[in-house]
Amino acid sequence: MDMRQSAEDEAFRQTVRTYFRETYPAGIIAKLANGQTLKKQDMVASEQALSARGWLAPGWPAEYGGPGWTITQRFIFDEELERAGAPNVSPMGLLYVAPVIYTFGTPEQKSRWLGDILSARTFWAQGYSEPEAGSDLASLRTRAVLDGDHYVVDGEKIWTSDAHYADWIFCLVRTEDAARKQDGITFLCIDMTTPGVQVVPIITIDGGHHLNRVVFDNVRVPVDNRIGDEGKGWTYARRLLSYERTSYAHVAAKRRQIEDLKGLLAEASSAGAAFDQDDFRRRLAAVEVQLDALEMTVLRALAPLAAGQAPGDEASIIKIAATETAQAITELFVELAGVHALPKFPDRSGADWRAGLEAIPAFAAPATAAYFLARAQTIYGGATEIQKNIIARQLGL
Ligand SMILES: Cc1cc2nc3c(=O)[nH]c(=O)nc-3n(C[C@H](O)[C@H](O)[C@H](O)COP(=O)(O)OP(=O)(O)OC[C@H]3O[C@@H](n4cnc5c(N)ncnc54)[C@H](O)[C@@H]3O)c2cc1C
């Protein structure tokens, strides 16, 4: 793959950079820079701004509302969004379920769901994992029984990110007990307001509400909400996971964090902080090299996407490299925070969240929360051990 960027690509970069500097809602970037957590209305405002510009779904084919960018332009856009300090989009609708809908859905399903995702009118959650079916996803037990033109769904999903924000959830449900457990699984889209759907919050170690249990009790779901054939959901689910695993790279955001670390290190250094700064510099450099390698791997993996194919098993390599790099970066922040990294998780939803905490460096509380939350990165989207199994299988080991 030719890594050089053309004059057109450079002009495109400048257009995107100018947009984030001059047009995109500055208040959202300011909130993140101030260490605040974003609320759903911030995410809606962010995504509606991108949608108004026609830039919310860079990866979608133009016929469904994508901007028709080349793969290089998509890469540049992601870089500039993260460089500007804007939030990444909520992936469940835009990046995960939408490609399944436009690849396997009926014309009616495409017109029913894609427009609302593209205009940030609806948010989605991913209902895959269950209490006894995480890595071993095909063991899932949430059951859908056909009753006329509806399925009746009973069961429970767990670790469901942002289900408390979601309007829809896409679920894997069991419609048949087949000899091979991957068979008999069906892909259903469920309106979260349907009677019998209950969302129970799970508070994570960083003190935040990101996760939920979603309980389905006698939930009636129209058969029209099924994507593809009954019992063939595993095929669609696997395709979706390859998109999910490639989406974790966030190279430019990590570069920003490394620049922040360098700035904080310089401050600590001139303040005469008592820690082994040479050792810290060495480890920071090692993480930077790791990030360079990740970037090259992402660029290589873009080639099949450019040819219109789904990402291959290299998605597993990116998942491992990206999440381990992310964790290494959060460790360096926590180390710089020193004693101020003791877990205390103030409510950071308001602009004045630091009131009473002025003695603590501004970055310390968000960095500590990010450190704890980043532990989950090597678990969700398929744990690191599972990715290694996939790579080993691919290598014929
Ligand atoms: C923050 C967060 C957000 C999440 N968001 C969502 C979401 O939105 N939707 C959703 O559906 N799920 C979500 N998940 C669930 C996530 O996908 C699962 O937690 C993950 O797949 C692991 O499953 P498990 O938790 O059941 O662990 P287990 O599968 O029980 O694994 C426990 C440990 O055993 C190891 N292990 C298991 N099987 C093997 C094997 N065959 N070989 C080697 N090692 C193995 C695992 O690597 C892990 O270390 C989220 C999880 C987290 C932490």
The ligand as an SDF file (V2000), in Angstrom:
LIG
                    3D

 53 58  0  0  0  0  0  0  0  0999 V2000
  -16.6080   -2.4870   29.6690 C   0  0  0  0  0  0  0  0  0  0  0  0
  -17.2740   -3.6180   28.9470 C   0  0  0  0  0  0  0  0  0  0  0  0
  -18.1920   -3.3400   27.9380 C   0  0  0  0  0  0  0  0  0  0  0  0
  -18.8680   -4.3820   27.2950 C   0  0  0  0  0  0  0  0  0  0  0  0
  -19.8360   -4.0740   26.3760 N   0  0  0  0  0  0  0  0  0  0  0  0
  -20.5610   -5.0770   25.8180 C   0  0  0  0  0  0  0  0  0  0  0  0
  -21.6600   -4.7820   24.9590 C   0  0  0  0  0  0  0  0  0  0  0  0
  -21.9970   -3.6170   24.7030 O   0  0  0  0  0  0  0  0  0  0  0  0
  -22.3590   -5.8090   24.4530 N   0  0  0  0  0  0  0  0  0  0  0  0
  -22.0480   -7.1130   24.6960 C   0  0  0  0  0  0  0  0  0  0  0  0
  -22.7090   -7.9970   24.1750 O   0  0  0  0  0  0  0  0  0  0  0  0
  -21.0240   -7.4300   25.5290 N   0  0  0  0  0  0  0  0  0  0  0  0
  -20.2850   -6.4400   26.0880 C   0  0  0  0  0  0  0  0  0  0  0  0
  -19.2480   -6.7400   26.9470 N   0  0  0  0  0  0  0  0  0  0  0  0
  -19.0130   -8.1480   27.2960 C   0  0  0  0  0  0  0  0  0  0  0  0
  -17.7200   -8.7070   26.7170 C   0  0  0  0  0  0  0  0  0  0  0  0
  -17.8120   -8.9190   25.3420 O   0  0  0  0  0  0  0  0  0  0  0  0
  -17.3980   -9.9800   27.5030 C   0  0  0  0  0  0  0  0  0  0  0  0
  -17.1000   -9.5860   28.8320 O   0  0  0  0  0  0  0  0  0  0  0  0
  -16.2270  -10.7300   26.9120 C   0  0  0  0  0  0  0  0  0  0  0  0
  -16.5960  -11.3270   25.6960 O   0  0  0  0  0  0  0  0  0  0  0  0
  -15.6790  -11.8180   27.8780 C   0  0  0  0  0  0  0  0  0  0  0  0
  -16.7030  -12.6420   28.3150 O   0  0  0  0  0  0  0  0  0  0  0  0
  -16.9100  -12.9380   29.8800 P   0  0  0  0  0  0  0  0  0  0  0  0
  -16.9510  -11.6330   30.5930 O   0  0  0  0  0  0  0  0  0  0  0  0
  -18.0980  -13.8230   30.0010 O   0  0  0  0  0  0  0  0  0  0  0  0
  -15.6070  -13.6880   30.3420 O   0  0  0  0  0  0  0  0  0  0  0  0
  -15.2720  -15.2320   30.1590 P   0  0  0  0  0  0  0  0  0  0  0  0
  -15.6610  -15.6430   28.7690 O   0  0  0  0  0  0  0  0  0  0  0  0
  -15.8400  -15.9950   31.2990 O   0  0  0  0  0  0  0  0  0  0  0  0
  -13.6970  -15.2310   30.2280 O   0  0  0  0  0  0  0  0  0  0  0  0
  -12.9980  -15.1930   31.4750 C   0  0  0  0  0  0  0  0  0  0  0  0
  -11.5050  -15.3320   31.1810 C   0  0  0  0  0  0  0  0  0  0  0  0
  -11.2350  -16.6130   30.5950 O   0  0  0  0  0  0  0  0  0  0  0  0
  -10.5530  -16.4700   29.3510 C   0  0  0  0  0  0  0  0  0  0  0  0
  -11.0350  -17.4550   28.3780 N   0  0  0  0  0  0  0  0  0  0  0  0
  -12.3200  -17.7870   28.1280 C   0  0  0  0  0  0  0  0  0  0  0  0
  -12.3800  -18.7210   27.1490 N   0  0  0  0  0  0  0  0  0  0  0  0
  -11.1050  -18.9830   26.7770 C   0  0  0  0  0  0  0  0  0  0  0  0
  -10.5060  -19.8440   25.8080 C   0  0  0  0  0  0  0  0  0  0  0  0
  -11.2640  -20.6150   25.0060 N   0  0  0  0  0  0  0  0  0  0  0  0
   -9.1540  -19.8430   25.6780 N   0  0  0  0  0  0  0  0  0  0  0  0
   -8.3650  -19.0570   26.4760 C   0  0  0  0  0  0  0  0  0  0  0  0
   -8.8910  -18.2250   27.4250 N   0  0  0  0  0  0  0  0  0  0  0  0
  -10.2260  -18.1810   27.5700 C   0  0  0  0  0  0  0  0  0  0  0  0
  -10.9230  -15.0650   28.8730 C   0  0  0  0  0  0  0  0  0  0  0  0
   -9.9420  -14.5430   27.9850 O   0  0  0  0  0  0  0  0  0  0  0  0
  -10.9880  -14.2870   30.1920 C   0  0  0  0  0  0  0  0  0  0  0  0
   -9.6790  -13.9010   30.5620 O   0  0  0  0  0  0  0  0  0  0  0  0
  -18.5580   -5.7340   27.6110 C   0  0  0  0  0  0  0  0  0  0  0  0
  -17.6130   -6.0040   28.5990 C   0  0  0  0  0  0  0  0  0  0  0  0
  -16.9800   -4.9830   29.2730 C   0  0  0  0  0  0  0  0  0  0  0  0
  -15.9880   -5.3120   30.3500 C   0  0  0  0  0  0  0  0  0  0  0  0
  1  2  1  0
  2  3  1  0
  2 52  2  0
  3  4  2  0
  4  5  1  0
  4 50  1  0
  5  6  2  0
  6  7  1  0
  6 13  1  0
  7  8  2  0
  7  9  1  0
  9 10  1  0
 10 11  2  0
 10 12  1  0
 12 13  2  0
 13 14  1  0
 14 15  1  0
 14 50  1  0
 15 16  1  0
 16 17  1  0
 16 18  1  0
 18 19  1  0
 18 20  1  0
 20 21  1  0
 20 22  1  0
 22 23  1  0
 23 24  1  0
 24 25  2  0
 24 26  1  0
 24 27  1  0
 27 28  1  0
 28 29  2  0
 28 30  1  0
 28 31  1  0
 31 32  1  0
 32 33  1  0
 33 34  1  0
 33 48  1  0
 34 35  1  0
 35 36  1  0
 35 46  1  0
 36 37  1  0
 36 45  1  0
 37 38  2  0
 38 39  1  0
 39 40  1  0
 39 45  2  0
 40 41  1  0
 40 42  2  0
 42 43  1  0
 43 44  2  0
 44 45  1  0
 46 47  1  0
 46 48  1  0
 48 49  1  0
 50 51  2  0
 51 52  1  0
 52 53  1  0
M  END
$$$$
